[in-house]
Amino acid sequence: MTETITTRRVVVTGIGIVSCIGLNQEQVLESLREGRSGITAMPEYAELGFRSQVAGRPDIDLDAAIDRRLKRFMGDGAAYLHLSMEQAIADAGLEDSDVVNEHTGIVVGSGGPSTRNQVEAAAICKERGPKRVGPYMVPRCMSSTTSATAATNFRIKGVNYSISSACSTSAHCIGNATELIQWGKQDVMFAGGGEELDWTLSVLFDAMGAMSSKYNDRPQTASRAYDAGRDGFVIAGGGGLVVLEELEHARARGAKIYAEVTGYGATSDGADMVAPSGEGAVRCMRSALRTAATPVTYINSHGTSTPVGDITELNAIREVFGRADQELPFVSSTKSMTGHSLGATGVQEVIYSLLMMKHDFVAPSINIET
């Protein structure tokens, strides 16, 4: 006999964020309202001869913010995620018993491993020998460090793993975590990501010529999605985390609810390693819209400030939403203020959008001059 499966509803009940535009949701909200850029000059990049000498660095001392006994296992991406998770748990009003049980899990990730620790380990090995590298480099260098350290530090008993899929990482984590709740495998999920900002990672994109280099003398104007003078993305670091919860579970404990997750899509272009086709984005948006019950009125776009990517994305949005009888949603790119935090960008932009929804405003795309 075939059993009918009823899909459960999933809501967001807590958020936490560490970003170059704020170290908590209150600071981030103020920056979004004011259209304030978090992009600054990077003297180290200039000394190394990088073409791009700007970035979005969170203004925080991670060693001071996290207990040394915990921090020794983390790269910076995992540390940003840890702080975001602390905030999100408090924001959601979760008790210990809500967090530490087999019905609560975590899916988080980074776009890649901690390159800073990998380079440091290689240098120590060459200069002082392999025995001097030390055991803590293993957890610091893993691509799964974010989930491994968070699950250990917060005593997670349910699902626990990382996803690493470049710029889509934390968006995939949210989608996957949502499905785990919908399918009845978990009641509460922590989903998000963290990404370190270090020259050892930035150099890879600088070598590609993918990052902005025209505005090194005016860092706050370098990320300029949709402007005719855009010349590449601005790299950033940080973290973010959302608490996802089955609707009735949230209601039963009297949780505040930011929003319901009503649609999710994930597709592959199957075309090129770096250049988006646009066709994949169209299929992705249409997939997400199949279960959305209300019209879309705002899109926080990927909008990275690259010459090719911005146009391709806008064309895809027009194809999906541009019927003659349909009004296009408002579109803006928060990356114009924050830069691109790679694996953390998906969850951070969900949080930016949730704050805009809660406070009834749309943040601008800054730096559009022509």
C-alpha positions as CSV (number, residue, x, y, z in Angstrom):
1,M,0.0,0.0,0.0
2,T,1.4,3.4,-0.9
3,E,1.6,5.9,1.9
4,T,0.7,9.5,1.2
5,I,3.4,11.9,2.3
6,T,2.2,15.4,3.4
7,T,4.9,18.1,3.0
8,R,5.4,20.0,6.2
9,R,5.7,23.8,6.2
10,V,9.0,25.4,7.1
11,V,9.6,28.9,8.7
12,V,12.5,31.0,9.6
13,T,12.6,31.7,13.4
14,G,16.1,33.1,14.0
15,I,19.0,34.9,12.2
16,G,22.6,35.6,12.9
17,I,25.2,37.5,10.8
18,V,28.7,38.8,10.7
19,S,29.3,41.0,7.7
20,C,31.4,43.9,6.5
21,I,28.3,46.1,6.9
22,G,27.6,45.0,10.5
23,L,28.4,42.4,13.2
24,N,24.8,41.7,14.1
25,Q,21.4,42.3,12.7
26,E,20.9,45.7,14.2
27,Q,24.1,47.1,12.6
28,V,23.3,45.4,9.3
29,L,19.8,46.9,9.3
30,E,21.2,50.4,9.8
31,S,23.7,49.9,6.9
32,L,21.0,48.6,4.6
33,R,18.7,51.5,5.3
34,E,21.5,54.0,4.7
35,G,22.9,52.3,1.7
36,R,26.3,52.2,3.5
37,S,29.2,50.4,1.8
38,G,31.4,48.1,3.9
39,I,34.2,47.9,1.3
40,T,37.6,49.2,2.4
41,A,41.2,49.4,1.0
42,M,43.4,46.4,1.5
43,P,47.1,47.6,1.9
44,E,48.3,44.0,2.0
45,Y,46.9,43.3,-1.4
46,A,48.6,46.4,-2.8
47,E,51.9,45.3,-1.2
48,L,51.6,41.9,-2.9
49,G,50.9,43.6,-6.3
50,F,47.3,42.6,-6.7
51,R,45.3,44.3,-9.4
52,S,42.3,44.5,-7.0
53,Q,43.2,46.2,-3.7
54,V,39.8,46.4,-2.0
55,A,37.6,44.0,-0.1
56,G,34.7,43.6,2.4
57,R,36.3,42.7,5.7
58,P,34.2,42.3,8.9
59,D,35.5,44.7,11.5
60,I,36.1,42.1,14.3
61,D,38.9,40.5,16.2
62,L,38.0,36.8,16.0
63,D,40.6,35.7,18.5
64,A,39.1,38.1,21.1
65,A,35.5,37.1,20.2
66,I,35.8,33.3,20.5
67,D,37.3,31.2,23.4
68,R,40.8,30.1,22.4
69,R,40.0,26.5,23.2
70,L,37.3,26.5,20.5
71,K,39.0,28.9,18.0
72,R,42.1,26.6,17.7
73,F,40.0,24.2,15.5
74,M,38.7,26.9,13.2
75,G,39.7,28.8,10.1
76,D,38.1,32.3,9.9
77,G,35.1,31.0,7.9
78,A,34.2,28.6,10.6
79,A,34.7,31.3,13.2
80,Y,32.3,33.7,11.4
81,L,29.8,30.9,11.3
82,H,30.2,30.1,15.0
83,L,29.4,33.7,15.9
84,S,26.5,33.8,13.6
85,M,25.1,30.6,15.1
86,E,25.4,32.1,18.6
87,Q,23.3,35.1,17.5
88,A,20.7,33.0,15.7
89,I,20.1,30.6,18.6
90,A,19.5,33.6,20.9
91,D,17.4,35.4,18.3
92,A,15.2,32.3,17.9
93,G,14.8,31.9,21.7
94,L,15.9,28.3,21.5
95,E,16.5,26.4,24.8
96,D,19.3,23.9,25.3
97,S,16.7,21.1,24.9
98,D,15.7,22.5,21.5
99,V,19.3,22.5,20.2
100,V,20.7,19.4,21.8
101,N,18.4,16.6,20.5
102,E,18.3,14.2,17.6
103,H,15.5,16.2,15.9
104,T,17.8,19.2,15.4
105,G,20.5,19.3,12.8
106,I,22.9,21.5,10.9
107,V,23.8,21.9,7.2
108,V,26.4,24.7,6.7
109,G,29.4,25.2,4.5
110,S,32.2,27.3,2.9
111,G,33.0,27.9,-0.7
112,G,36.2,26.1,-0.1
113,P,38.7,25.2,2.7
114,S,40.8,27.7,4.7
115,T,43.5,28.5,2.2
116,R,45.3,30.6,4.8
117,N,45.8,27.6,7.0
118,Q,46.8,25.4,4.1
119,V,49.5,27.8,2.9
120,E,50.7,28.3,6.5
121,A,50.9,24.5,7.0
122,A,52.9,24.1,3.8
123,A,55.3,26.9,4.8
124,I,55.8,25.4,8.3
125,C,56.5,22.0,6.8
126,K,59.1,23.4,4.4
127,E,60.8,25.6,6.9
128,R,60.6,23.5,10.1
129,G,59.5,20.0,9.1
130,P,56.2,18.1,9.1
131,K,56.1,17.4,12.8
132,R,55.9,21.1,13.5
133,V,52.7,21.6,11.5
134,G,50.6,20.4,14.5
135,P,47.3,18.5,14.8
136,Y,45.0,21.5,14.8
137,M,45.7,22.2,11.1
138,V,43.6,19.2,10.1
139,P,40.2,20.5,11.3
140,R,41.2,24.1,10.2
141,C,41.9,23.0,6.7
142,M,38.9,20.7,6.0
143,S,36.1,21.9,3.7
144,S,33.7,20.6,6.4
145,T,35.2,22.7,9.2
146,T,32.2,24.9,9.5
147,S,29.8,22.0,10.2
148,A,32.3,20.0,12.2
149,T,33.1,22.7,14.7
150,A,29.6,24.1,15.0
151,A,28.1,20.7,15.6
152,T,30.8,20.0,18.3
153,N,30.6,23.3,20.0
154,F,26.8,23.5,20.1
155,R,26.3,19.7,20.8
156,I,24.2,18.9,17.7
157,K,22.8,15.4,17.7
158,G,20.8,15.4,14.4
159,V,21.9,15.7,10.8
160,N,25.4,17.2,10.4
161,Y,27.3,17.9,7.2
162,S,28.8,20.5,5.0
163,I,28.0,21.5,1.4
164,S,30.7,23.2,-0.7
165,S,29.4,24.6,-4.0
166,A,31.2,27.9,-4.5
167,C,28.9,31.0,-4.5
168,S,25.8,28.8,-4.1
169,T,27.0,27.0,-1.0
170,S,24.9,28.6,1.8
171,A,21.8,28.9,-0.5
172,H,22.1,25.1,-1.2
173,C,22.4,24.6,2.6
174,I,19.2,26.4,3.2
175,G,17.4,24.5,0.4
176,N,18.7,21.2,1.6
177,A,17.9,21.9,5.3
178,T,14.4,23.0,4.3
179,E,13.8,19.7,2.5
180,L,15.0,17.7,5.5
181,I,12.2,19.4,7.6
182,Q,9.6,19.0,4.9
183,W,10.3,15.3,4.6
184,G,10.0,14.8,8.4
185,K,13.6,13.9,9.1
186,Q,14.3,16.9,11.3
187,D,12.2,19.5,13.2
188,V,14.8,22.3,13.5
189,M,17.7,23.0,11.2
190,F,20.6,25.4,11.3
191,A,21.6,26.5,7.8
192,G,24.1,28.9,6.5
193,G,27.8,29.4,5.8
194,G,31.0,31.2,6.6
195,E,33.9,32.4,4.4
196,E,37.3,33.7,5.3
197,L,38.9,36.7,3.7
198,D,42.6,36.2,3.0
199,W,45.1,37.0,0.3
200,T,45.7,33.3,-0.2
201,L,42.2,33.0,-1.6
202,S,41.9,36.4,-3.1
203,V,45.0,35.9,-5.3
204,L,43.2,33.1,-7.2
205,F,40.4,35.5,-8.4
206,D,42.9,38.3,-8.9
207,A,44.9,36.1,-11.2
208,M,41.7,35.5,-13.3
209,G,41.1,39.2,-13.6
210,A,37.7,38.6,-12.1
211,M,37.8,41.3,-9.4
212,S,37.4,45.1,-9.6
213,S,40.6,47.0,-10.1
214,K,39.5,50.4,-11.4
215,Y,38.4,51.9,-8.1
216,N,41.2,51.0,-5.7
217,D,41.4,54.7,-4.8
218,R,37.7,54.8,-4.0
219,P,36.9,51.4,-2.3
220,Q,33.3,52.2,-1.4
221,T,32.5,52.7,-5.1
222,A,34.2,49.5,-6.4
223,S,31.2,47.2,-6.1
224,R,28.7,48.7,-8.6
225,A,26.2,46.1,-9.9
226,Y,24.4,47.2,-13.1
227,D,26.5,50.3,-13.5
228,A,28.1,50.8,-17.0
229,G,31.5,51.3,-15.3
230,R,31.5,48.0,-13.4
231,D,34.7,46.0,-13.9
232,G,34.5,42.9,-11.6
233,F,33.4,41.7,-8.2
234,V,34.7,42.8,-4.8
235,I,35.7,39.8,-2.6
236,A,34.4,39.7,1.0
237,G,34.4,37.5,4.1
238,G,31.9,36.8,6.8
239,G,29.1,34.4,7.9
240,G,25.5,34.0,8.4
241,L,23.0,31.5,9.7
242,V,19.2,31.0,9.8
243,V,17.1,28.8,12.1
244,L,14.6,26.8,10.1
245,E,11.8,25.2,11.9
246,E,8.7,23.1,11.2
247,L,5.7,25.5,11.4
248,E,3.7,23.7,14.1
249,H,6.9,23.1,16.2
250,A,7.6,26.9,16.0
251,R,4.0,27.7,17.0
252,A,4.0,25.3,19.9
253,R,6.9,27.1,21.6
254,G,5.6,30.5,20.7
255,A,8.5,31.4,18.4
256,K,8.5,34.6,16.4
257,I,8.4,33.9,12.6
258,Y,10.3,36.0,10.1
259,A,9.0,34.2,7.0
260,E,8.0,30.9,5.4
261,V,10.1,29.1,2.9
262,T,7.7,28.5,0.1
263,G,10.0,27.8,-2.9
264,Y,13.5,26.6,-3.7
265,G,15.2,25.8,-7.0
266,A,18.6,24.5,-7.9
267,T,19.9,23.8,-11.4
268,S,23.1,23.5,-13.4
269,D,23.9,25.4,-16.6
270,G,26.0,22.4,-17.8
271,A,27.8,24.8,-20.2
272,D,30.8,26.7,-18.9
273,M,33.1,26.7,-15.8
274,V,32.7,30.4,-15.2
275,A,30.4,32.2,-17.6
276,P,26.7,31.8,-16.8
277,S,24.4,30.8,-19.6
278,G,21.3,32.5,-18.2
279,E,19.2,29.5,-19.3
280,G,20.0,27.6,-16.1
281,A,19.0,30.6,-14.0
282,V,15.6,30.7,-15.8
283,R,15.0,27.0,-15.0
284,C,16.1,27.6,-11.4
285,M,13.7,30.5,-10.8
286,R,10.8,28.7,-12.4
287,S,11.5,25.6,-10.3
288,A,11.4,27.8,-7.1
289,L,8.2,29.5,-8.2
290,R,6.2,26.2,-8.7
291,T,5.4,26.1,-5.0
292,A,5.3,29.9,-4.2
293,A,1.8,30.9,-3.3
294,T,2.1,34.6,-3.7
295,P,3.5,36.9,-6.4
296,V,7.2,37.9,-6.2
297,T,7.5,41.6,-5.5
298,Y,11.3,41.9,-4.8
299,I,14.4,40.1,-6.0
300,N,17.7,40.5,-4.1
301,S,19.8,39.6,-7.2
302,H,23.2,37.9,-7.4
303,G,24.4,41.2,-8.9
304,T,28.1,40.7,-8.5
305,S,29.2,43.7,-10.5
306,T,30.8,41.7,-13.3
307,P,30.4,42.9,-16.9
308,V,28.9,39.6,-18.2
309,G,27.2,38.2,-15.1
310,D,24.9,41.2,-14.4
311,I,23.5,41.3,-17.9
312,T,22.9,37.6,-18.0
313,E,21.1,37.6,-14.7
314,L,18.8,40.6,-15.7
315,N,17.9,38.9,-19.0
316,A,17.0,35.7,-17.1
317,I,14.8,37.8,-14.7
318,R,13.1,39.5,-17.6
319,E,12.4,36.1,-19.2
320,V,10.8,34.7,-16.1
321,F,8.9,37.8,-14.9
322,G,8.6,39.9,-18.0
323,R,5.2,39.0,-19.4
324,A,3.2,41.8,-21.0
325,D,0.5,41.4,-18.3
326,Q,3.0,41.2,-15.4
327,E,4.8,43.9,-13.5
328,L,8.5,43.2,-13.0
329,P,9.5,42.9,-9.3
330,F,11.8,45.4,-7.7
331,V,15.4,44.3,-8.2
332,S,18.5,45.5,-6.2
333,S,21.9,44.0,-5.4
334,T,23.0,44.2,-1.7
335,K,26.5,43.2,-3.0
336,S,26.9,46.8,-4.1
337,M,27.3,47.5,-0.4
338,T,28.8,44.2,0.9
339,G,30.9,42.7,-1.9
340,H,30.8,39.0,-2.6
341,S,31.4,36.7,0.4
342,L,31.4,33.6,-1.8
343,G,30.1,30.6,0.2
344,A,28.4,32.9,2.8
345,T,26.7,35.2,0.3
346,G,23.5,33.1,-0.1
347,V,22.6,33.1,3.5
348,Q,23.7,36.7,4.1
349,E,21.5,37.9,1.3
350,V,18.5,35.9,2.7
351,I,19.1,37.7,6.0
352,Y,19.3,41.1,4.3
353,S,16.0,40.3,2.5
354,L,14.4,39.1,5.8
355,L,15.4,42.4,7.5
356,M,14.0,44.4,4.6
357,M,10.7,42.4,4.7
358,K,10.4,42.9,8.4
359,H,11.0,46.6,8.3
360,D,9.2,47.3,5.0
361,F,11.9,48.8,2.8
362,V,14.1,47.9,-0.2
363,A,17.8,48.6,0.1
364,P,19.3,50.4,-2.9
365,S,21.8,49.2,-5.4
366,I,24.4,51.9,-4.7
367,N,27.1,53.2,-7.1
368,I,24.9,53.2,-10.2
369,E,26.1,56.3,-12.0
370,T,25.6,55.4,-15.7
